[in-house]
Amino acid sequence: MEADLAGQAAGLMQGRLAEAVDYCMAHGLMLHYPGKGWVHAPFTLLPAPVDPEITGQLTALSWPVNKLIRRVAAEPAFLEETLAPLARQDPFISRLLALARQSSGPALNGRTSQNLFALIQRTDYFLIPREGLAPRPVQIEINTIAAGYAALSGLVNGLHRHLAQGTPWERKLAVNNPLDKVTRLFVEAFRLYSHPRGMVVMVVQPEEKNILDQRHLEFSLARQDIPLVRMTLDEIAAGGRLKDGHLWIGDRVAALVYFRAGYGPEDMTGGEAWKGRELIEESSAIAIPTAAAQLAGMKKIQQVLSGPNPQASNGVLARFVDERETRLLAETFAGNYSPEEEVETPQGRMPAWKMALTRPDGFVLKPQREGGGHNLFDEALVQALEGSTPASRAPYILMDRLRPVTHPSLMVRDGILQQGASATEIGRFGLLLAQGQRVVMNEDAGYLARTSLATSRESGVSAGFGHLDSLILQKHTP
């Protein structure tokens, strides 16, 4: 947003804070905190500026990312080779890998005739500044499980559209409503599964902050006459049973099982949660995601696919996508390293973990975890690596620390306005539905923009760092 336009908009928006909070409450743009009750989701009053060409580039990347994840998930040998060393140190990955191994065998093919695969993923990017050029989108991570905020992203876009009425930036706001396309994926998958007693099961946590993001999908499906029940994995273990290959819960069949939980070991305490996960994986239900697709989103998979020399025709990435897609994806990769990998540095060749110790502010140490707040920076990175062993380093990857472009923003949390230099993380939702080798749907579904102070190390909204945002289209001028 041009400086003068930003100044005008900021002056106008600061006077509408109470109205914006009321809009959130009236439209379900809310989070629930146990012991605290309902509060509006953190949001921005000003949308974040982005070059239209960058938006087009990120939109076009969703299709090859969807294809990549599907093909990686369909290669159990690759998952085994890549993740087995980590699984020896990480019980959570070990159990998931065992599930994927079991599900890829011939027994499953005998249990299900649909051969249906569905994916809802979100690929997150930062825009990295370049001298004299538009910023370069760089991939942070791919989320293949519980890729949330599809509904609330559309609602904050509606908030910004409401606030923009009559302002100079009204026509520049990028339209965004991911929930419509996500609903269409569920409707089409439900139709293809085609069971008269079918329903959707949403796997949830017992105390969910982001419940309305999930409820909006539930209500959207109800308008399509598709029933949905919310259950924890423990409840599925207690109430589910396999019959003729189907997962029956009461008098209904789980046609689709959509995971909004189960992405970390904290959701899998005790044997009952794993029993519930196993029932789903062993059944004919369309799991979103399967264990294999969940593993395909691990940081280690991202590191192996992204280098070294990811554009090479004989590289790992080229095993799964064509030459053009390889080039498009590789252009967005940051430096990702195995801790033991030998790399060139000004001090000579050394393992990547030692390189990180020479310049800890230049790297992030990432475990194989989702949900935000797990990454290690600066002194925490040093503490984790000093005195470490190859075994203790195995569950991690190292990634170049990204320094995104900044812009002025007005951010609101708990009704309190905060202004400052901020950075925006842009996630593109991708949807894929396939029946055997036939691709029924492969689409981009919109975006999740999360803005946080430029000094913040994380951008997760539920984790307490980011604010839901929209994008305003503005040509970059060097």
C-alpha positions in Angstrom: 0.0 0.0 0.0 1.5 3.4 -0.9 2.6 5.4 2.1 0.0 8.2 1.6 -2.8 5.6 1.1 -1.6 3.6 4.1 -1.7 6.8 6.2 -5.1 7.7 5.1 -6.5 4.2 5.7 -4.8 4.0 9.1 -6.3 7.2 10.3 -9.8 6.1 9.1 -9.5 2.6 10.5 -8.4 3.5 14.0 -11.7 5.1 14.6 -13.6 1.9 13.7 -12.0 -0.5 16.1 -15.2 -1.1 18.1 -17.2 -1.6 14.9 -14.6 -4.2 13.7 -14.8 -6.1 17.0 -18.6 -6.1 16.8 -18.4 -7.4 13.2 -16.2 -10.3 14.4 -18.8 -11.2 17.1 -21.7 -10.9 14.7 -20.1 -13.2 12.1 -18.5 -15.9 14.1 -14.9 -14.6 13.7 -14.2 -15.9 17.2 -11.9 -18.2 19.2 -12.7 -20.0 22.4 -10.2 -20.2 25.3 -11.0 -22.6 28.1 -11.4 -20.6 31.3 -11.5 -17.3 29.3 -14.6 -17.8 27.1 -15.2 -16.4 23.6 -13.0 -13.7 22.2 -12.6 -12.3 18.8 -9.9 -13.9 16.7 -6.8 -11.7 16.4 -7.1 -9.6 13.2 -5.7 -6.7 11.3 -7.5 -3.5 10.4 -5.3 -2.9 7.4 -4.8 -5.6 4.7 -1.3 -6.6 3.8 0.1 -5.4 0.4 1.2 -7.9 -2.2 2.1 -7.7 -5.9 -0.6 -9.3 -8.1 2.1 -11.2 -10.0 3.2 -12.9 -6.7 -0.4 -13.8 -5.9 -0.7 -15.4 -9.3 2.5 -17.3 -8.8 1.5 -18.7 -5.5 -2.0 -19.6 -6.8 -0.4 -21.6 -9.7 1.9 -23.4 -7.3 -1.0 -25.1 -5.4 -1.6 -27.6 -8.3 2.0 -29.0 -8.4 2.2 -29.1 -4.6 -1.0 -31.1 -4.5 0.3 -33.5 -7.1 3.7 -33.7 -5.3 2.1 -34.7 -1.9 -0.2 -37.3 -3.5 2.7 -38.9 -5.3 5.0 -38.9 -2.3 2.2 -40.4 -0.2 1.9 -43.2 -2.8 5.6 -44.2 -2.5 5.9 -46.2 0.8 9.5 -47.1 0.0 10.5 -43.4 -0.2 8.7 -42.6 3.0 10.4 -45.6 4.7 13.9 -44.7 3.4 13.6 -41.1 4.4 11.8 -41.3 7.7 13.0 -44.6 9.3 16.2 -43.0 10.7 14.0 -40.4 12.5 11.5 -43.0 13.6 14.1 -44.7 15.6 14.3 -41.6 17.8 10.7 -40.3 17.5 7.9 -42.7 18.7 5.2 -40.5 17.1 6.8 -40.8 13.6 7.4 -44.5 14.3 3.7 -45.2 14.9 2.6 -43.1 11.9 5.2 -44.9 9.7 3.9 -48.3 10.9 0.4 -47.2 10.0 1.4 -46.1 6.5 3.3 -49.3 6.0 0.3 -51.4 7.0 -2.1 -49.3 4.9 0.0 -49.6 1.7 -0.2 -53.4 1.8 -2.5 -55.6 -0.3 -4.9 -56.2 2.6 -6.3 -52.7 2.4 -7.0 -53.0 -1.3 -9.2 -55.9 -0.4 -11.2 -53.9 2.1 -12.1 -50.9 0.0 -13.4 -50.6 -3.5 -13.6 -46.8 -3.8 -9.8 -46.3 -4.1 -10.4 -42.6 -3.2 -7.8 -40.1 -2.0 -8.5 -36.6 -0.8 -6.1 -33.9 0.4 -6.5 -30.5 2.0 -3.1 -28.9 2.3 -1.8 -25.4 2.9 1.6 -24.3 1.8 3.0 -21.3 3.7 5.4 -18.7 2.2 7.3 -15.6 3.2 8.0 -12.8 0.7 11.8 -12.2 0.8 13.1 -8.8 -0.4 15.3 -8.5 -3.5 17.3 -5.4 -4.6 15.4 -3.7 -7.4 13.0 -6.6 -7.9 9.7 -7.7 -6.5 10.0 -9.9 -3.4 10.6 -13.6 -3.9 8.1 -16.1 -2.4 10.0 -18.7 -0.3 8.3 -21.8 1.0 8.2 -22.2 4.8 6.4 -25.5 5.1 3.6 -27.7 3.7 0.8 -28.5 6.1 -0.9 -31.8 5.1 -2.9 -32.3 8.3 -5.3 -29.9 10.1 -4.6 -27.0 7.7 -7.0 -24.7 9.5 -8.6 -21.2 9.1 -10.2 -21.8 5.8 -13.5 -20.4 7.2 -12.1 -17.6 9.3 -9.9 -16.5 6.4 -13.0 -15.8 4.4 -14.6 -14.0 7.4 -11.7 -11.6 7.9 -11.8 -10.9 4.2 -15.4 -10.0 4.6 -14.5 -7.7 7.6 -11.9 -5.9 5.4 -14.4 -5.6 2.6 -16.9 -4.0 5.0 -14.3 -1.6 6.3 -13.1 -0.8 2.8 -16.4 0.4 1.5 -15.9 3.9 0.2 -12.1 3.9 0.6 -9.5 4.1 -2.1 -8.5 0.5 -1.5 -11.9 -1.1 -1.8 -11.4 -2.4 -5.3 -7.8 -3.6 -4.6 -8.8 -6.1 -1.9 -8.1 -9.7 -3.0 -11.3 -11.7 -2.8 -10.9 -14.8 -0.5 -13.4 -17.5 0.5 -11.7 -20.9 0.9 -14.6 -22.5 2.7 -16.7 -22.6 -0.5 -14.1 -24.8 -2.3 -13.4 -26.9 0.7 -17.1 -27.6 1.0 -17.2 -28.6 -2.6 -14.4 -31.1 -2.1 -16.3 -32.7 0.7 -19.5 -32.8 -1.3 -17.8 -34.4 -4.3 -15.9 -37.0 -2.2 -19.1 -37.8 -0.2 -20.9 -38.4 -3.5 -18.1 -40.7 -4.8 -18.0 -42.7 -1.6 -21.8 -43.2 -2.1 -23.0 -45.0 1.0 -26.6 -44.6 2.1 -25.6 -44.4 5.7 -22.5 -42.2 5.2 -21.4 -39.3 7.3 -18.4 -37.1 7.8 -16.4 -37.5 11.0 -14.3 -34.5 12.1 -11.5 -35.6 14.5 -11.1 -32.8 17.1 -9.3 -32.0 20.3 -11.2 -32.1 23.6 -10.8 -28.4 24.2 -10.5 -26.6 20.8 -9.7 -22.9 20.5 -10.6 -22.7 16.8 -13.9 -24.5 17.1 -15.9 -22.0 15.0 -13.5 -22.4 12.0 -14.6 -26.1 12.2 -18.3 -25.3 12.9 -18.6 -23.1 9.8 -17.6 -26.2 7.7 -20.1 -28.3 9.6 -22.9 -25.9 8.9 -21.9 -25.5 5.3 -22.1 -29.3 4.8 -25.4 -29.4 6.6 -26.8 -27.1 4.0 -25.8 -29.8 1.5 -27.6 -32.5 3.6 -24.3 -34.1 4.6 -24.2 -35.0 8.3 -21.1 -34.4 10.3 -20.1 -35.5 13.8 -17.2 -34.2 15.9 -15.3 -36.9 17.8 -11.9 -37.3 19.5 -9.8 -40.2 18.6 -10.5 -41.8 21.9 -14.2 -41.6 21.2 -13.7 -43.2 17.8 -11.8 -46.0 19.5 -14.6 -46.6 22.0 -17.5 -46.3 19.5 -16.2 -47.4 16.2 -16.2 -50.9 14.7 -15.1 -52.4 11.4 -17.7 -54.3 9.4 -17.3 -55.3 5.7 -14.3 -52.9 5.5 -16.4 -49.9 6.6 -15.9 -47.9 9.8 -19.3 -47.9 11.6 -20.0 -45.5 14.4 -23.5 -46.2 15.8 -25.8 -46.7 12.8 -23.7 -44.6 10.4 -20.6 -45.2 8.2 -17.6 -42.9 8.3 -17.4 -41.9 4.7 -14.8 -39.2 5.2 -12.7 -38.6 8.3 -11.3 -35.1 8.5 -8.4 -34.6 10.9 -8.3 -31.3 12.8 -6.3 -33.1 15.6 -3.8 -35.9 15.7 -0.9 -33.9 14.3 1.3 -34.2 17.3 2.0 -36.6 20.2 0.0 -34.5 22.6 -3.1 -35.6 20.8 -2.1 -39.3 21.0 -1.6 -39.9 24.7 -2.5 -43.4 25.7 -3.3 -46.4 23.5 -6.9 -45.5 22.8 -6.1 -42.5 20.5 -3.8 -44.7 18.4 -6.5 -47.4 18.3 -8.9 -44.8 16.9 -6.3 -43.8 14.3 -5.7 -47.4 13.3 -9.5 -48.0 12.9 -9.7 -45.1 10.5 -6.6 -46.2 8.5 -7.8 -49.8 8.3 -11.2 -48.9 7.0 -12.7 -47.7 3.7 -13.1 -44.2 5.0 -11.5 -41.4 3.0 -9.0 -40.1 5.5 -8.0 -36.5 5.1 -5.1 -37.1 5.4 -4.0 -40.7 5.4 -1.1 -41.6 7.5 1.1 -41.6 4.4 -0.1 -38.1 3.4 0.5 -36.8 6.9 4.1 -38.1 6.7 4.5 -36.5 3.3 4.2 -33.1 5.0 7.0 -33.8 7.5 9.9 -31.3 7.6 12.3 -34.1 6.7 10.5 -34.8 3.5 10.6 -31.1 2.6 14.4 -31.0 3.3 15.0 -34.1 1.1 12.9 -32.7 -1.8 14.4 -29.3 -1.7 18.1 -30.0 -2.1 20.8 -30.0 -3.0 20.2 -28.8 -6.6 16.5 -29.4 -6.5 16.0 -28.5 -10.2 18.2 -31.3 -11.4 16.5 -33.7 -13.8 17.9 -36.6 -11.8 17.1 -35.1 -8.4 14.6 -36.3 -5.8 12.0 -33.7 -6.6 12.0 -34.8 -10.3 10.9 -38.3 -9.2 7.4 -37.0 -8.4 6.7 -34.0 -10.7 7.5 -33.1 -14.3 10.3 -30.8 -15.5 8.2 -27.6 -15.5 6.7 -28.3 -12.1 10.2 -29.1 -10.7 11.5 -25.7 -11.8 8.4 -23.8 -10.4 8.6 -25.5 -7.0 12.4 -25.3 -6.8 12.3 -21.5 -7.3 10.5 -21.2 -4.0 12.8 -23.4 -1.9 14.9 -22.1 1.0 18.0 -23.8 2.1 17.1 -26.9 4.0 19.7 -29.2 5.5 20.1 -32.5 7.3 22.1 -31.7 10.4 24.8 -34.2 9.3 25.0 -33.0 5.7 28.4 -31.6 4.6 28.1 -28.0 3.4 30.5 -25.4 2.1 31.1 -22.4 4.4 33.6 -19.6 4.5 35.5 -21.6 7.0 35.5 -24.7 4.8 33.4 -27.8 4.6 31.6 -28.9 7.7 28.4 -30.6 8.9 25.4 -28.3 8.7 24.8 -28.4 12.5 28.3 -27.0 13.0 27.7 -24.4 10.4 24.6 -23.3 12.3 26.6 -22.9 15.5 29.0 -20.5 13.7 26.0 -18.3 12.8 22.9 -19.2 14.9 20.9 -16.2 13.9 21.0 -17.4 10.3 19.1 -20.7 10.8 16.1 -22.3 12.4 16.2 -25.8 13.9 12.9 -27.5 13.2 11.5 -30.7 14.7 8.9 -32.9 12.8 6.0 -31.2 14.5 2.9 -29.1 13.5 0.9 -26.5 15.3 3.4 -23.7 15.9 5.8 -22.9 18.7 8.1 -25.9 18.2 11.0 -24.2 16.2 14.3 -23.3 17.9 16.0 -20.0 17.3 19.2 -18.3 18.5 20.2 -19.4 22.0 17.7 -22.2 22.0 19.2 -23.5 18.8 22.7 -23.3 20.3 21.6 -25.1 23.4 20.0 -27.9 21.4 23.1 -28.4 19.2 26.0 -28.0 21.6 26.9 -31.4 23.0 24.3 -33.1 20.7 24.8 -36.5 19.2 23.9 -37.8 15.7 21.0 -39.6 17.3 19.7 -36.6 19.1 20.0 -34.5 16.0 18.3 -37.0 13.7 14.7 -35.8 14.3 15.5 -32.2 13.2 16.2 -30.3 10.0 18.0 -27.0 9.7 16.5 -24.2 7.5 17.8 -20.9 6.5 16.2 -18.2 8.6 13.9 -16.1 6.4 13.8 -12.3 6.7 10.5 -11.3 5.0 9.6 -7.9 3.7 7.8 -5.6 6.3 4.9 -3.2 6.1 3.0 -1.0 8.5 0.0 -2.7 10.1 -2.8 -2.2 12.6 -3.3 -5.4 14.6 -6.1 -6.1 17.1 -6.0 -8.8 19.9 -8.4 -8.8 22.8 -9.8 -5.5 21.6 -6.5 -3.8 22.0 -4.9 -2.0 18.9 -1.2 -2.4 18.2 0.6 -0.6 15.4 4.0 -1.4 14.0 6.3 -2.8 11.3 4.9 -6.2 10.5 5.5 -9.3 8.3 2.8 -11.4 6.6 3.0 -15.1 6.0 0.8 -16.2 3.1 -0.6 -19.7 3.0 -2.3 -21.1 -0.1 -4.9 -23.8 0.4 -4.7 -26.7 -2.1 -7.3 -29.3 -2.7 -7.0 -32.7 -4.4 -9.5 -35.5 -5.0 -8.6 -38.6 -7.0 -10.3 -41.9 -7.7 -7.6 -44.3 -8.6 -5.5 -42.7 -11.3 -8.3 -40.2 -12.3 -7.9 -36.8 -10.8 -11.3 -35.4 -10.0 -10.2 -32.1 -8.5 -6.8 -30.4 -8.2 -7.4 -26.7 -7.3 -6.1 -23.8 -5.3 -8.8 -22.8 -2.8 -7.7 -19.4 -1.6 -5.3 -18.1 1.0 -4.6 -17.7 4.7 -2.7 -14.4 5.5 -1.3 -14.1 9.0 0.4 -10.9 10.1 2.7 -10.5 13.1 5.1 -8.0 14.4 8.4 -8.0 12.4 10.2 -9.0 15.6 8.1 -12.1 16.1 9.7 -15.5 15.5 6.3 -17.3 14.8 3.1 -16.4 13.1 0.6 -19.0 14.3 -2.8 -17.4 15.3 -3.9 -20.1 17.7 -0.4 -20.2 19.1 -0.7 -16.5 20.1 1.5 -14.8 17.6 -0.3 -14.0 14.3 -3.3 -12.0 13.3 -5.7 -13.0 10.5 -5.3 -10.7 7.5 -6.3 -10.1 3.9 -4.2 -9.2 0.9 -4.5 -5.9 -1.0 -3.2 -6.1 -4.6 -0.5 -3.4 -5.3 2.2 -3.4 -8.0 5.6 -3.5 -6.5 7.8 -0.5 -7.2 11.5 -0.8 -6.4 
